[in-house]
Amino acid sequence: MTTADVDGAAAGQSAAPFDDFAFHLLVVDDDRRIRTLLFRYLAARGYRVTTADSAAQARRRLAGLTFDLIVLDVMMPGESGLDLAADLRRSSDVPILMLTARSEPDHRIEGLETGVDDYLVKPFEPRELILRIANILKRRATSEGDPEEVTFGPYVFHLGRGELKIEGEVVRLTERERELLGLFAARPGETVERLELARSANGSERAVDVQINRLRRKIEVDPTNPMHLQTVRGVGYRLMTG
């Protein structure tokens, strides 16, 4: 990431380029270093990221953009994260993950009473942040009702039956290909890590890459330049739907 990218993150600009299907996160923290680190880490894992350095700036972002989740620091100058969360809950159900210092148990309780979705205590492991965000987004999708079918390009995948069709014709899949496609289709647009895919079959990450390439040969016009099952470099893969 260049200096311009880091400055852009601190100024609240979204990571680019990203497709329209990626989850869009708003990171609100008055610490520029934390904002930049979270911007880098989340963007590298396929999320669209916008940052804000205060509750006031977050309000301006929220007035013009739609977000799938807010990562919100509790302690900020002026209006606190708790105050912002309480105000948002009066008119919005956008998921909120709050960041709090270990010495703030009362804040955690107050935040949960306000209606935030989860808490993460500083300092935290970045991988835990990713898992908590993924879990919140998954719970939200489940509460809204998961679709029985997922469409990508000319293909339709039925999650319950594990059946892939193109123009009404069934595409033959191996059990592992069906399993992989089911994992991606259950979390459309979300990056699924190679390690998670390997663990799902008690295999290796290298084996996952081989299986992905085989699956791509069945669903991509050009498997070397995939449009549907995309690589998130150094992290994993994601299925672009719609």
FITOR-683534 format. One record per atom (N, C-alpha, C, O): residue number from 0; atom name; y negated, x negated, z negated. Coordinates in steps of 0.001 Angstrom, whole numbers, plus 500000, padded with zeros to 6 digits. Example, Ala and Ser with C-alpha at 12.3 -4.5 7.8 and 13.67 -1.06 7.14 Angstrom:
BEGIN
k|a|north|east|up
0|N|505690|486810|492200
0|CA|504500|487700|492200
0|C|503300|486800|492200
0|O|503319|485764|491535
1|N|502250|487150|492920
1|CA|501060|486330|492860
1|C|499970|487100|492130
1|O|498862|486591|491961
% end
This chain:
BEGIN
k|a|north|east|up
0|N|501191|499152|500000
0|CA|500000|500000|500000
0|C|498764|499120|500000
0|O|498694|498154|499240
1|N|497781|499441|500846
1|CA|496584|498630|500960
1|C|495592|498980|499869
1|O|495754|499969|499153
2|N|494547|498139|499751
2|CA|493486|498431|498791
2|C|492843|499770|499078
2|O|492503|500515|498159
3|N|492674|500077|500366
3|CA|492087|501360|500741
3|C|492950|502517|500279
3|O|492438|503552|499852
4|N|494268|502339|500365
4|CA|495179|503394|499913
4|C|495018|503630|498419
4|O|494956|504773|497967
5|N|494952|502540|497652
5|CA|494812|502660|496209
5|C|493491|503320|495860
5|O|493448|504194|494995
6|N|492413|502915|496518
6|CA|491120|503529|496258
6|C|491140|505002|496624
6|O|490536|505831|495943
7|N|491844|505324|497712
7|CA|491958|506714|498111
7|C|492686|507531|497074
7|O|492321|508674|496799
8|N|493724|506941|496494
8|CA|494474|507646|495458
8|C|493592|507919|494255
8|O|493620|509011|493688
9|N|492802|506915|493866
9|CA|491938|507090|492713
9|C|490858|508120|492987
9|O|490388|508791|492068
10|N|490458|508252|494258
10|CA|489419|509209|494604
10|C|489958|510609|494795
10|O|489193|511557|494967
11|N|491302|510744|494766
11|CA|491872|512067|494865
11|C|492336|512442|496248
11|O|492613|513616|496492
12|N|492434|511502|497165
12|CA|492886|511809|498502
12|C|494395|511940|498518
12|O|495092|511305|497727
13|N|494898|512772|499426
13|CA|496337|512956|499535
13|C|496966|511804|500270
13|O|496353|511199|501150
14|N|498219|511498|499897
14|CA|498977|510501|500625
14|C|499224|511000|502033
14|O|499475|512189|502230
15|N|499158|510108|503025
15|CA|499343|510512|504409
15|C|499988|509374|505166
15|O|499807|508221|504773
16|N|500729|509630|506229
16|CA|501005|510969|506732
16|C|502245|511561|506077
16|O|503211|510850|505801
17|N|502213|512879|505829
17|CA|503368|513594|505316
17|C|503512|514902|506067
17|O|502530|515458|506559
18|N|504732|515389|506152
18|CA|504957|516650|506838
18|C|504553|517811|505941
18|O|504384|517663|504731
19|N|504403|518967|506571
19|CA|503931|520140|505858
19|C|504960|520728|504902
19|O|504625|521591|504091
20|N|506218|520268|504986
20|CA|507266|520850|504154
20|C|507434|520108|502833
20|O|508116|520608|501939
21|N|506834|518936|502686
21|CA|506982|518175|501447
21|C|506252|518879|500310
21|O|505195|519476|500516
22|N|506823|518805|499106
22|CA|506165|519375|497942
22|C|504843|518640|497688
22|O|504766|517416|497791
23|N|503814|519413|497358
23|CA|502483|518856|497127
23|C|502198|518848|495630
23|O|502185|519902|494995
24|N|501969|517667|495062
24|CA|501742|517505|493634
24|C|500290|517115|493361
24|O|499685|516363|494125
25|N|499743|517633|492266
25|CA|498422|517228|491788
25|C|498604|516433|490503
25|O|499143|516951|489525
26|N|498162|515187|490498
26|CA|498246|514319|489316
26|C|496858|514237|488691
26|O|495902|513805|489335
27|N|496756|514660|487424
27|CA|495462|514684|486732
27|C|495531|513761|485526
27|O|496254|514036|484569
28|N|494785|512671|485572
28|CA|494774|511705|484470
28|C|493489|510903|484563
28|O|493095|510493|485655
29|N|492823|510671|483425
29|CA|491560|509931|483467
29|C|491777|508429|483588
29|O|490818|507697|483831
30|N|493006|507948|483426
30|CA|493319|506523|483543
30|C|493609|506182|485003
30|O|494622|506607|485557
31|N|492716|505416|485619
31|CA|492860|505102|487044
31|C|494159|504362|487330
31|O|494790|504593|488362
32|N|494563|503478|486428
32|CA|495792|502711|486631
32|C|497004|503636|486694
32|O|497866|503479|487558
33|N|497066|504602|485776
33|CA|498188|505536|485775
33|C|498163|506403|487028
33|O|499205|506641|487639
34|N|496974|506879|487414
34|CA|496880|507699|488625
34|C|497408|506942|489836
34|O|498152|507493|490648
35|N|497018|505675|489950
35|CA|497433|504881|491105
35|C|498932|504631|491095
35|O|499585|504727|492134
36|N|499484|504312|489926
36|CA|500928|504066|489825
36|C|501721|505322|490175
36|O|502713|505254|490901
37|N|501280|506468|489657
37|CA|501986|507713|489946
37|C|501844|508095|491408
37|O|502789|508584|492026
38|N|500663|507872|491955
38|CA|500444|508131|493383
38|C|501439|507334|494218
38|O|502095|507882|495104
39|N|501550|506048|493934
39|CA|502456|505183|494696
39|C|503903|505630|494542
39|O|504629|505769|495527
40|N|504310|505851|493310
40|CA|505718|506135|493039
40|C|506143|507480|493625
40|O|507203|507581|494243
41|N|505330|508496|493437
41|CA|505675|509826|493920
41|C|505602|509902|495442
41|O|506445|510534|496079
42|N|504600|509261|496016
42|CA|504474|509268|497478
42|C|505645|508553|498131
42|O|506117|508961|499192
43|N|506112|507484|497494
43|CA|507247|506732|498044
43|C|508525|507558|498019
43|O|509478|507254|498736
44|N|508546|508599|497198
44|CA|509734|509443|497111
44|C|509583|510754|497870
44|O|510303|511721|497619
45|N|508641|510771|498793
45|CA|508542|511877|499735
45|C|507623|513011|499346
45|O|507518|513993|500082
46|N|506945|512905|498196
46|CA|506022|513952|497801
46|C|504643|513724|498409
46|O|504220|512584|498604
47|N|503951|514810|498704
47|CA|502522|514721|499006
47|C|501806|514666|497668
47|O|502135|515430|496762
48|N|500833|513774|497530
48|CA|500196|513568|496232
48|C|498680|513585|496370
48|O|498114|512911|497230
49|N|498037|514362|495517
49|CA|496588|514353|495379
49|C|496287|514057|493917
49|O|497013|514512|493032
50|N|495223|513300|493652
50|CA|494910|512950|492267
50|C|493534|513481|491872
50|O|492686|513781|492712
51|N|493351|513582|490550
51|CA|492063|513963|489975
51|C|491884|513204|488676
51|O|492854|512970|487955
52|N|490630|512808|488360
52|CA|490392|512004|487167
52|C|489889|512815|485982
52|O|489592|512250|484929
53|N|489788|514138|486139
53|CA|489300|514986|485052
53|C|489684|516427|485340
53|O|490096|516766|486449
54|N|489543|517263|484330
54|CA|489819|518681|484525
54|C|488851|519283|485530
54|O|489233|520133|486334
55|N|487593|518843|485485
55|CA|486594|519368|486417
55|C|486971|519032|487861
55|O|486877|519880|488748
56|N|487399|517781|488086
56|CA|487797|517399|489436
56|C|489069|518129|489854
56|O|489223|518492|491020
57|N|489983|518344|488903
57|CA|491208|519086|489204
57|C|490866|520507|489655
57|O|491495|521036|490571
58|N|489885|521115|489022
58|CA|489486|522468|489415
58|C|488981|522491|490859
58|O|489257|523426|491611
59|N|488246|521459|491228
59|CA|487748|521399|492607
59|C|488911|521252|493589
59|O|488902|521862|494658
60|N|489918|520438|493226
60|CA|491091|520287|494088
60|C|491821|521633|494215
60|O|492221|522036|495306
61|N|491983|522314|493076
61|CA|492722|523578|493057
61|C|491997|524676|493815
61|O|492626|525612|494310
62|N|490678|524568|493908
62|CA|489910|525582|494620
62|C|490138|525506|496128
62|O|489996|526505|496833
63|N|490493|524311|496622
63|CA|490624|524153|498062
63|C|492021|523886|498569
63|O|492255|523920|499777
64|N|492975|523617|497656
64|CA|494331|523257|498067
64|C|495356|524033|497256
64|O|495067|524508|496158
65|N|496554|524155|497810
65|CA|497669|524784|497102
65|C|498659|523710|496682
65|O|499029|522854|497485
66|N|499087|523752|495431
66|CA|499994|522750|494904
66|C|501289|523395|494421
66|O|501307|524546|493985
67|N|502372|522623|494511
67|CA|503672|523093|494040
67|C|503901|522743|492583
67|O|504729|523368|491920
68|N|503170|521740|492068
68|CA|503333|521326|490666
68|C|502151|520456|490267
68|O|501603|519718|491085
69|N|501764|520553|488993
69|CA|500678|519721|488459
69|C|501241|518805|487379
69|O|501899|519268|486447
70|N|500983|517508|487503
70|CA|501279|516537|486447
70|C|499970|516322|485706
70|O|499021|515781|486275
71|N|499903|516738|484440
71|CA|498633|516857|483732
71|C|498643|516104|482411
71|O|499490|516356|481554
72|N|497699|515179|482244
72|CA|497573|514433|480987
72|C|496922|515318|479931
72|O|496012|516092|480232
73|N|497392|515200|478693
73|CA|496838|516022|477619
73|C|495437|515566|477234
73|O|494503|516367|477205
74|N|495291|514266|476937
74|CA|494036|513756|476387
74|C|493144|513216|477488
74|O|493432|512178|478084
75|N|492054|513933|477753
75|CA|491062|513491|478729
75|C|489683|513779|478174
75|O|489520|514722|477401
76|N|488676|512984|478551
76|CA|487308|513262|478094
76|C|486845|514628|478579
76|O|487241|515076|479655
77|N|486018|515283|477797
77|CA|485545|516597|478192
77|C|486629|517636|477985
77|O|487207|517713|476901
78|N|486916|518435|478999
78|CA|487948|519453|478905
78|C|489322|518799|478889
78|O|489648|518027|479791
79|N|490126|519095|477880
79|CA|491439|518465|477749
79|C|492440|519109|478699
79|O|492196|520172|479268
80|N|493578|518428|478851
80|CA|494641|518984|479668
80|C|495156|520294|479104
80|O|495506|521199|479862
81|N|495207|520411|477780
81|CA|495655|521649|477147
81|C|494724|522803|477481
81|O|495174|523909|477779
82|N|493412|522537|477430
82|CA|492444|523585|477751
82|C|492573|524005|479208
82|O|492512|525194|479523
83|N|492751|523029|480100
83|CA|492900|523342|481515
83|C|494168|524155|481755
83|O|494151|525134|482501
84|N|495274|523746|481119
84|CA|496538|524453|481291
84|C|496422|525902|480807
84|O|496903|526826|481464
85|N|495782|526087|479654
85|CA|495629|527439|479107
85|C|494802|528307|480041
85|O|495098|529487|480226
86|N|493771|527724|480627
86|CA|492920|528485|481542
86|C|493667|528820|482836
86|O|493552|529927|483362
87|N|494427|527856|483334
87|CA|495182|528101|484561
87|C|496203|529212|484372
87|O|496429|530013|485278
88|N|496816|529261|483202
88|CA|497856|530259|482956
88|C|497306|531700|482967
88|O|498078|532654|483057
89|N|496009|531851|482878
89|CA|495433|533191|482939
89|C|495465|533758|484354
89|O|495402|534972|484548
90|N|495565|532865|485346
90|CA|495494|533345|486729
90|C|496520|532721|487657
90|O|496603|533104|488824
91|N|497311|531758|487163
91|CA|498238|531045|488040
91|C|499535|530734|487306
91|O|499543|530504|486097
92|N|500643|530733|488069
92|CA|501928|530337|487489
92|C|502413|529019|488079
92|O|503609|528730|488039
93|N|501497|528211|488631
93|CA|501879|526914|489177
93|C|502569|526084|488091
93|O|502050|525999|486978
94|N|503714|525474|488374
94|CA|504405|524663|487357
94|C|503528|523514|486853
94|O|502807|522883|487626
95|N|503603|523256|485549
95|CA|502811|522183|484938
95|C|503728|521289|484113
95|O|504448|521762|483234
96|N|503690|519994|484407
96|CA|504375|518982|483607
96|C|503304|518183|482887
96|O|502480|517534|483530
97|N|503304|518222|481557
97|CA|502256|517554|480805
97|C|502708|516178|480329
97|O|503869|515984|479969
98|N|501780|515227|480333
98|CA|502003|513884|479828
98|C|501289|513759|478492
98|O|500105|514075|478380
99|N|502012|513296|477482
99|CA|501437|513222|476146
99|C|501859|511934|475462
99|O|502924|511386|475749
100|N|501008|511449|474545
100|CA|501348|510263|473755
100|C|502366|510652|472689
100|O|502425|511806|472265
101|N|503161|509685|472263
101|CA|504218|509952|471284
101|C|503660|510497|469968
101|O|504375|511175|469230
102|N|502404|510210|469671
102|CA|501816|510605|468386
102|C|501177|511986|468428
102|O|500400|512332|467539
103|N|501499|512791|469464
103|CA|500834|514086|469618
103|C|501822|515263|469580
103|O|501819|516083|470498
104|N|502677|515367|468528
104|CA|503669|516465|468503
104|C|503022|517834|468491
104|O|503547|518768|469097
105|N|501881|517976|467806
105|CA|501218|519275|467759
105|C|500755|519706|469141
105|O|500785|520891|469475
106|N|500325|518729|469946
106|CA|499891|519036|471310
106|C|501055|519537|472150
106|O|500889|520437|472973
107|N|502230|518956|471945
107|CA|503404|519383|472706
107|C|503752|520834|472383
107|O|504062|521627|473273
108|N|503693|521162|471100
108|CA|503992|522536|470684
108|C|502945|523493|471247
108|O|503280|524556|471771
109|N|501680|523109|471136
109|CA|500610|523969|471634
109|C|500734|524168|473144
109|O|500505|525264|473656
110|N|501095|523111|473841
110|CA|501237|523212|475289
110|C|502362|524145|475691
110|O|502212|524944|476615
111|N|503491|524045|474996
111|CA|504621|524922|475298
111|C|504267|526375|475011
111|O|504685|527282|475731
112|N|503486|526587|473945
112|CA|503028|527947|473648
112|C|502073|528451|474721
112|O|502006|529650|474992
113|N|501343|527534|475323
113|CA|500418|527895|476393
113|C|501156|528317|477649
113|O|500658|529130|478429
114|N|502349|527760|477844
114|CA|503133|528128|479018
114|C|503392|527001|479991
114|O|503777|527255|481132
115|N|503189|525728|479563
115|CA|503529|524624|480456
115|C|505052|524559|480588
115|O|505777|525025|479709
116|N|505527|523985|481680
116|CA|506955|524006|481983
116|C|507745|522891|481308
116|O|508922|523065|480993
117|N|507099|521742|481083
117|CA|507833|520626|480478
117|C|506832|519605|479973
117|O|505652|519636|480324
118|N|507332|518687|479132
118|CA|506542|517599|478579
118|C|507234|516278|478842
118|O|508463|516212|478874
119|N|506462|515234|479029
119|CA|506998|513882|479133
119|C|506130|512980|478275
119|O|504908|512947|478417
120|N|506788|512243|477374
120|CA|506066|511408|476418
120|C|505805|510026|477010
120|O|506709|509404|477568
121|N|504569|509550|476888
121|CA|504203|508202|477320
121|C|504618|507201|476248
121|O|504555|507519|475060
122|N|505043|505988|476642
122|CA|505363|505552|478005
122|C|506698|506140|478458
122|O|507576|506400|477636
123|N|506847|506347|479756
123|CA|508061|506969|480274
123|C|508603|506158|481444
123|O|507885|505384|482076
124|N|509880|506355|481711
124|CA|510505|505727|482867
124|C|510180|506543|484114
124|O|510336|507764|484103
125|N|509732|505899|485184
125|CA|509397|506645|486408
125|C|510537|507524|486912
125|O|510291|508621|487413
126|N|511782|507061|486788
126|CA|512921|507862|487259
126|C|513051|509155|486459
126|O|513463|510183|486996
127|N|512696|509101|485159
127|CA|512743|510319|484361
127|C|511692|511307|484849
127|O|511937|512513|484885
128|N|510523|510797|485224
128|CA|509485|511664|485770
128|C|509985|512372|487022
128|O|509793|513578|487175
129|N|510627|511623|487919
129|CA|511148|512200|489151
129|C|512176|513287|488844
129|O|512151|514356|489455
130|N|513076|513022|487904
130|CA|514105|513996|487549
130|C|513501|515259|486947
130|O|513940|516367|487256
131|N|512503|515097|486096
131|CA|511878|516263|485475
131|C|511134|517102|486508
131|O|511193|518331|486473
132|N|510436|516441|487424
132|CA|509743|517167|488489
132|C|510743|517931|489345
132|O|510546|519107|489649
133|N|511827|517243|489733
133|CA|512855|517888|490563
133|C|513464|519087|489848
133|O|513707|520120|490471
134|N|513712|518962|488548
134|CA|514311|520057|487782
134|C|513368|521260|487685
134|O|513802|522408|487787
135|N|512081|520987|487486
135|CA|511107|522079|487419
135|C|511048|522819|488752
135|O|511068|524050|488790
136|N|510976|522060|489843
136|CA|510896|522677|491165
136|C|512170|523452|491486
136|O|512124|524510|492114
137|N|513301|522916|491051
137|CA|514573|523611|491291
137|C|514638|524901|490486
137|O|515064|525933|491005
138|N|514219|524856|489225
138|CA|514214|526073|488406
138|C|513288|527128|489003
138|O|513603|528318|489000
139|N|512153|526685|489511
139|CA|511208|527629|490105
139|C|511812|528288|491349
139|O|511674|529494|491555
140|N|512477|527483|492167
140|CA|513112|528036|493369
140|C|514196|529040|492988
140|O|514345|530077|493635
141|N|514954|528726|491931
141|CA|516020|529624|491486
141|C|515448|530928|490957
141|O|515985|532003|491227
142|N|514359|530835|490201
142|CA|513754|532038|489634
142|C|513177|532940|490712
142|O|513091|534155|490535
143|N|512781|532337|491837
143|CA|512221|533120|492934
143|C|513300|533644|493863
143|O|513034|534427|494775
144|N|514550|533188|493609
144|CA|515658|533653|494438
144|C|515930|532685|495566
144|O|515153|532597|496517
145|N|517028|531959|495467
145|CA|517386|531015|496523
145|C|517809|531767|497778
145|O|518507|532776|497677
146|N|517406|531301|498961
146|CA|517836|531946|500193
146|C|519318|531696|500447
146|O|519852|530647|500086
147|N|519974|532669|501071
147|CA|521380|532488|501424
147|C|521518|531573|502625
147|O|522525|530882|502779
148|N|520493|531572|503483
148|CA|520543|530764|504696
148|C|519323|529865|504787
148|O|518223|530233|504374
149|N|519541|528680|505337
149|CA|518465|527728|505571
149|C|518458|527383|507050
149|O|519499|527076|507631
150|N|517278|527436|507656
150|CA|517143|527169|509081
150|C|516454|525835|509306
150|O|515439|525542|508675
151|N|517003|525025|510205
151|CA|516323|523797|510622
151|C|516558|523643|512122
151|O|517692|523546|512592
152|N|515433|523623|512861
152|CA|515540|523595|514314
152|C|516332|524798|514790
152|O|516059|525912|514343
153|N|517312|524619|515688
153|CA|518111|525735|516190
153|C|519307|526060|515290
153|O|520104|526940|515617
154|N|519435|525369|514178
154|CA|520616|525524|513326
154|C|520343|526463|512154
154|O|519220|526547|511658
155|N|521380|527161|511725
155|CA|521334|527999|510531
155|C|522523|527612|509651
155|O|523671|527625|510096
156|N|522228|527268|508396
156|CA|523289|526900|507454
156|C|523362|527948|506362
156|O|522370|528210|505682
157|N|524540|528554|506188
157|CA|524771|529544|505137
157|C|525299|528814|503907
157|O|526386|528236|503937
158|N|524521|528843|502825
158|CA|524872|528058|501643
158|C|526145|528567|500984
158|O|526978|527771|500551
159|N|526306|529888|500901
159|CA|527476|530432|500231
159|C|528768|530106|500948
159|O|529760|529752|500309
160|N|528771|530219|502267
160|CA|529978|529966|503057
160|C|530119|528516|503484
160|O|531192|528093|503916
161|N|529027|527745|503364
161|CA|529071|526365|503845
161|C|529273|526314|505351
161|O|529962|525434|505868
162|N|528665|527264|506044
162|CA|528893|527419|507487
162|C|527631|527081|508266
162|O|526552|527592|507967
163|N|527773|526220|509265
163|CA|526660|525820|510119
163|C|526842|526442|511498
163|O|527911|526354|512103
164|N|525759|527082|511988
164|CA|525816|527709|513309
164|C|524619|527282|514152
164|O|523550|526965|513632
165|N|524828|527282|515467
165|CA|523751|527092|516427
165|C|523924|528148|517504
165|O|524934|528190|518206
166|N|522908|529002|517617
166|CA|522947|530111|518570
166|C|524213|530953|518386
166|O|524839|531384|519355
167|N|524571|531173|517123
167|CA|525712|532025|516817
167|C|527062|531344|516856
167|O|528060|531922|516426
168|N|527109|530116|517367
168|CA|528367|529378|517456
168|C|528537|528472|516244
168|O|527602|527781|515837
169|N|529731|528481|515674
169|CA|530008|527660|514490
169|C|530141|526190|514886
169|O|530829|525855|515850
170|N|529481|525329|514136
170|CA|529588|523879|514312
170|C|530646|523372|513344
170|O|530554|523610|512140
171|N|531633|522685|513856
171|CA|532711|522196|512996
171|C|532211|521033|512140
171|O|531620|520074|512638
172|N|532470|521151|510833
172|CA|532058|520120|509875
172|C|533262|519686|509059
172|O|534169|520477|508800
173|N|533265|518415|508655
173|CA|534266|517973|507694
173|C|533851|518476|506312
173|O|532718|518919|506124
174|N|534754|518406|505362
174|CA|534427|518861|504009
174|C|533259|518072|503429
174|O|532387|518641|502774
175|N|533241|516760|503669
175|CA|532154|515941|503136
175|C|530837|516261|503826
175|O|529798|516289|503168
176|N|530851|516502|505128
176|CA|529630|516879|505844
176|C|529101|518211|505335
176|O|527894|518391|505178
177|N|530011|519140|505078
177|CA|529610|520452|504546
177|C|529009|520300|503149
177|O|528032|520967|502807
178|N|529594|519430|502359
178|CA|529100|519195|501007
178|C|527710|518572|501032
178|O|526820|518982|500286
179|N|527534|517574|501902
179|CA|526230|516913|502016
179|C|525167|517896|502482
179|O|524079|517956|501909
180|N|525473|518656|503508
180|CA|524504|519600|504044
180|C|524156|520651|503001
180|O|523014|521106|502925
181|N|525148|521038|502193
181|CA|524886|521991|501124
181|C|523921|521436|500086
181|O|523055|522158|499591
182|N|524068|520152|499753
182|CA|523160|519521|498788
182|C|521732|519493|499312
182|O|520787|519767|498572
183|N|521578|519161|500597
183|CA|520243|519112|501188
183|C|519649|520511|501332
183|O|518473|520724|501036
184|N|520471|521471|501793
184|CA|519978|522825|502049
184|C|519558|523530|500762
184|O|518691|524403|500785
185|N|520171|523153|499639
185|CA|519807|523743|498350
185|C|518451|523248|497871
185|O|517842|523858|496992
186|N|517971|522133|498449
186|CA|516686|521550|498041
186|C|515890|521163|499291
186|O|515576|519989|499484
187|N|515565|522136|500135
187|CA|514901|521832|501412
187|C|513577|521103|501229
187|O|512749|521483|500402
188|N|513396|520050|502018
188|CA|512164|519278|501967
188|C|512097|518282|500834
188|O|511185|517456|500788
189|N|513054|518345|499913
189|CA|513046|517451|498749
189|C|513920|516227|499021
189|O|514997|516341|499606
190|N|513449|515071|498597
190|CA|514227|513854|498774
190|C|515389|513819|497795
190|O|515200|513964|496587
191|N|516588|513626|498322
191|CA|517786|513483|497495
191|C|518178|512006|497517
191|O|518416|511441|498585
192|N|518245|511392|496362
192|CA|518493|509960|496289
192|C|519909|509608|496724
192|O|520848|510372|496503
193|N|520050|508436|497347
193|CA|521358|507970|497822
193|C|522349|507861|496674
193|O|523535|508148|496841
194|N|521860|507442|495502
194|CA|522748|507306|494353
194|C|523324|508657|493950
194|O|524505|508754|493617
195|N|522505|509689|493978
195|CA|522988|511035|493645
195|C|524025|511499|494661
195|O|525032|512105|494296
196|N|523775|511211|495939
196|CA|524719|511597|496985
196|C|526042|510853|496822
196|O|527115|511420|497029
197|N|525950|509580|496448
197|CA|527174|508799|496246
197|C|527970|509337|495067
197|O|529194|509445|495131
198|N|527271|509672|493998
198|CA|527962|510174|492810
198|C|528630|511514|493066
198|O|529639|511836|492439
199|N|528071|512301|493987
199|CA|528645|513620|494260
199|C|530046|513524|494835
199|O|530809|514489|494787
200|N|530389|512352|495385
200|CA|531732|512169|495957
200|C|532436|510960|495359
200|O|533445|510491|495885
201|N|531883|510454|494236
201|CA|532451|509259|493603
201|C|532623|508121|494610
201|O|533626|507407|494606
202|N|531621|507976|495466
202|CA|531668|506933|496491
202|C|530540|505944|496339
202|O|529872|505894|495306
203|N|530335|505156|497376
203|CA|529288|504140|497367
203|C|528095|504616|498190
203|O|528206|505531|499005
204|N|526959|503977|497958
204|CA|525767|504314|498734
204|C|525963|503937|500202
204|O|525440|504610|501091
205|N|526706|502877|500455
205|CA|526993|502500|501831
205|C|527823|503578|502524
205|O|527600|503877|503696
206|N|528768|504152|501810
206|CA|529571|505226|502379
206|C|528701|506432|502704
206|O|528928|507114|503704
207|N|527703|506698|501862
207|CA|526775|507801|502120
207|C|526053|507586|503447
207|O|525925|508517|504243
208|N|525582|506362|503688
208|CA|524867|506067|504935
208|C|525751|506331|506145
208|O|525290|506866|507153
209|N|527003|505961|506046
209|CA|527947|506188|507153
209|C|528136|507687|507377
209|O|528137|508150|508518
210|N|528298|508446|506290
210|CA|528499|509886|506399
210|C|527269|510591|506950
210|O|527386|511548|507716
211|N|526092|510120|506560
211|CA|524855|510693|507080
211|C|524765|510467|508586
211|O|524379|511368|509332
212|N|525120|509272|509027
212|CA|525070|508980|510464
212|C|526020|509887|511245
212|O|525686|510335|512341
213|N|527193|510157|510692
213|CA|528137|511058|511356
213|C|527592|512479|511419
213|O|527726|513158|512437
214|N|526979|512922|510331
214|CA|526408|514259|510310
214|C|525259|514367|511308
214|O|525113|515382|511988
215|N|524456|513330|511389
215|CA|523340|513342|512337
215|C|523815|513481|513786
215|O|523146|514108|514607
216|N|524953|512903|514088
216|CA|525460|513001|515459
216|C|525788|514448|515833
216|O|525894|514781|517013
217|N|525946|515299|514827
217|CA|526251|516704|515091
217|C|525019|517597|515100
217|O|525052|518679|515685
218|N|523928|517166|514461
218|CA|522779|518059|514323
218|C|521482|517522|514936
218|O|520480|518235|514985
219|N|521497|516283|515396
219|CA|520279|515691|515940
219|C|520403|515490|517451
219|O|521460|515104|517950
220|N|519311|515757|518171
220|CA|519273|515452|519597
220|C|519356|513952|519799
220|O|520073|513469|520675
221|N|518609|513215|518974
221|CA|518627|511753|519010
221|C|518905|511252|517586
221|O|517977|511147|516784
222|N|520166|510942|517261
222|CA|520507|510519|515886
222|C|519753|509287|515421
222|O|519602|509080|514217
223|N|519269|508452|516357
223|CA|518517|507260|515962
223|C|517067|507584|515625
223|O|516354|506763|515047
224|N|516643|508776|515987
224|CA|515281|509228|515682
224|C|515362|510653|515135
224|O|514902|511592|515784
225|N|515942|510818|513946
225|CA|516248|512161|513421
225|C|515006|512986|513114
225|O|514021|512485|512573
226|N|515080|514251|513471
226|CA|513994|515186|513191
226|C|514316|516081|511987
226|O|513415|516497|511258
227|N|515588|516368|511789
227|CA|515990|517294|510723
227|C|516388|516561|509442
227|O|515833|516831|508377
228|N|517334|515647|509538
228|CA|517826|514913|508373
228|C|517163|513540|508357
228|O|517645|512589|508972
229|N|516048|513462|507641
229|CA|515192|512281|507689
229|C|515489|511298|506561
229|O|515931|511679|505477
230|N|515234|510024|506846
230|CA|515381|508964|505858
230|C|514078|508774|505104
230|O|513012|508696|505714
231|N|514154|508698|503779
231|CA|513024|508279|502953
231|C|513346|506851|502539
231|O|514157|506623|501640
232|N|512717|505906|503189
232|CA|513106|504503|503099
232|C|513202|504009|501660
232|O|512278|504164|500862
233|N|514345|503411|501358
233|CA|514556|502825|500050
233|C|514883|503819|498959
233|O|515067|503429|497806
234|N|514961|505108|499300
234|CA|515183|506133|498275
234|C|516386|507007|498614
234|O|517356|507054|497856
235|N|516324|507703|499757
235|CA|517420|508607|500101
235|C|517130|509363|501388
235|O|516633|508792|502359
236|N|517445|510657|501386
236|CA|517300|511476|502590
236|C|516749|512848|502196
236|O|516792|513250|501033
237|N|516225|513561|503218
237|CA|515758|514927|502983
237|C|515952|515746|504256
237|O|515867|515226|505368
238|N|516213|517025|504070
238|CA|516403|517952|505183
238|C|515120|518733|505404
238|O|514650|519440|504513
239|N|514560|518603|506591
239|CA|513338|519303|506932
239|C|513692|520643|507550
239|O|514348|520698|508590
240|N|513263|521715|506918
240|CA|513645|523063|507346
240|C|512467|523795|507963
240|O|511334|523313|507969
241|N|512772|524973|508481
241|CA|511717|525816|509039
241|C|511863|525967|510537
241|O|511057|526646|511172
% end
